[in-house]
Amino acid sequence: DQQVKQNSPSLSVQEGRISILNCDYTNSMFDYFLWYKKYPAEGPTFLISISSIKDKNEDGRFTVFLNKSAKHLSLHIVPSQPGDSAVYFCAASPNTGNQFYFGTGTSLTVIP
Amino acid sequence: DTAVSQTPKYLVTQMGNDKSIKCEQNLGHDTMYWYKQDSKKFLKIMFSYNNKELIINETVPNRFSPKSPDKAHLNLHINSLELGDSAVYFCASSQREAAEAFFGQGTRLTVV
């Protein structure tokens, strides 16, 4: 039973354009969300997070948006660069919990 | 200077064997985890230790036994390996429970 879903397994974007990666969750108790980036043969690397008291968090080219009513979050990368090509995982944690539930990832390819 | 290191990176072994994967973190974190990424790329927590105490033990066969000799180490021992155990196993650590985690590079286990 997957509580965090990334329905797009892959995404291709032209360099310089915006990349939008989406994530949906089912558990209304989730209140802390993270995005991780993963290159082949490496472990996931933490990218950006957001707590449920916010609807937006920005860090450089990366912005995460949270829509609690829709149980949806998205990661925007602008402008996209070839080095952003990787698999992106979203993860969520409940306010009473001590672990994260991960989505299955979206493979982003940024075309030069 | 690797923050979370796990060995070996690749492990090929026969069914029925017993094997161990070692993990060490030099970040001074209190919490360590083992995750399994299966063939569908689903990243799922197996175990979580906080200050050497087992916090999470998800539905994992008891052939899998974690051992935490100290806060900086969390090893995974697997008995009587089965074909279905083939996966990538990631070790991770975080400053506290449900905080962003730092992952090791993963161990690709292949059971033949």
Interface residues (C-beta under 8 A of the other chain):
Chain A: Q2 Y32 L34 Y36 A41 E42 G43 P44 T45 F46 S49 V87 F89 S93 G97 N98 Q99 F100 F102 T104 G105
Chain B: V4 Y33 Y35 K40 K41 F42 L43 K44 I45 S48 N50 I55 I56 F90 A92 E97 A98 E100 A101 F102 F103 G104 Q105 G106
